[in-house]
Amino acid sequence: MPEDGRVRRWSGSGVGLLLVLVLVAVGVGVLTGRDGGESTGCTPRTIGAWSADDRLTAEFARYGDDPARADDWTGGDGTHSVRLPDGRLLWLFSDTYLGAVHGPPNPFGEPYSWRDTTAPLVRNSAVLMRGGRLETTLPAPLFPDPAPNQWRWPVAARVEPRSPGSAEKVVRVLLWVRTTGPYPWIYGVPTATEVATLSLPDLRVESVTKVLDEQRVEDPSRRVLFGTTLVGDSEWTYVFGGDDGQAASRNASSAYVARVPAGGLAEPGAWEYWDGSAWTTGARPRPVLGDGQRTGVGSAFSVVRQDGTYVLFTMAAGTKGLAAVTSYWACSPTGPWHGPEGDFTPSLPAGQVAAYNPQTHPAVSGGGRLVLSYDVNWLETAGASAQLNRNVSLYRPRFVTLRLVPRR
């Protein structure tokens, strides 16, 4: 979530402040390591044409507004997805509203569906889709809090062998653990990266393994959480992460990358981190993008690999960061990353709202089309909680379809 410009709905206010803190500049990395999984056929790529994906956006609105159940998903952010072997699509969310949705019209005299102020808010949820139609919400929260004043936000996920070389498949979900903390950590102090193992096909949480404990890093702004996005091939899974530098200084966050052998996500000893010149299990990871001032990413971003080129999506720099998405490209997950390229501004509902957390969804992409979601939330601190309930469409993902083209 937190995401690239991640916004959280807390008791009372704080949403708008969080956006101001987290929606920050993005830029191009300067590290030039060359042992990071270079691609053949790599060419500069940028965002070409794009359009709103009304079908997917409307499906989440339909499901969220369905009054048939009172314990299902009605809104959330931190949108990630993974295709299951039986064809179903698992959608993962961080902070999530459950409960019933009413109207329209609503008690405020506005033409929107609305939810009661007593609607439950849980830290994470999962929704299953089959054949393009959302069907059911798994019991929420799917991942329980690890300790008092701590919570788990699910991020990227992958179906992989239960262990390297195994024929049995499981779902591995990366989790961010955060802990209640003082200002400016209004959305929690970064604490640890975990990996949950879910059985197939029933999606039962079998275990949760801590793969990187950051509590020993004294400065919370230097702690790194992994899993905002991942890119896999037959040999390695490249797992990207970010720090929370902007929470303390408003500078841009930095991007990092680790790699894990296929089937080894839940094995802490299998993780190797890029230290600026080599993959290592012992040294602290070094940024692959971001200098803490002019360049960087938000604490959430997305990376895909297309035709030998790695492409990174994040919110744009400066005032554009409240609304525009930009991209960067590299021939290796370790960089160097080039950009920004091809800013675009997706549609937003009326009012004091902002876009954040651009995430790609390869499972619903294809034919040269890439589907990308972005989350929407109320910008202003005053009255944010009331706004999310009086207009439920403000806290749901929206989708665009875009094409990547060679940069000229």
Buried (B, 14 or more C-beta within 10 A) or exposed (E): BBBBBBBBBBEEBBBBBBBBBBBBBBBBBBBEBEEBBBBEEBEBBBBBEBEEBBEBBEBBBEBBBBEEEEEBBBBBBBBBBBBBEEEBBBBBBBBBBBBBBBBEEBEEEEEBBBBEEEBEBBBBBBBBBEEEEBEEBBEBBBBEEBEEEBBBBBBBBBBBBBBEEEEEBBBBBBBBBBBEBEEBBBBBBBBBBBBBBBBBEEBEBEEBBBBBBBEEBEEBBBBBBBBBBBBBEEEBBBBBBBBBBBBBBEBBBBBBBBBBBBBBBBBBEBBBBBBBBEBBEEEEBBBBBBBBEEBBBBBBBBBBBBEEBBBBBBBBBEEBBBBBBBBBBBBBBBBBBBBBBBBBEBEBEEEBBBBBBBBBBBBBBEEEBBBBBBBBBBBBBEBBBEBBBBBBBBBBBBBBBBBBBEBE
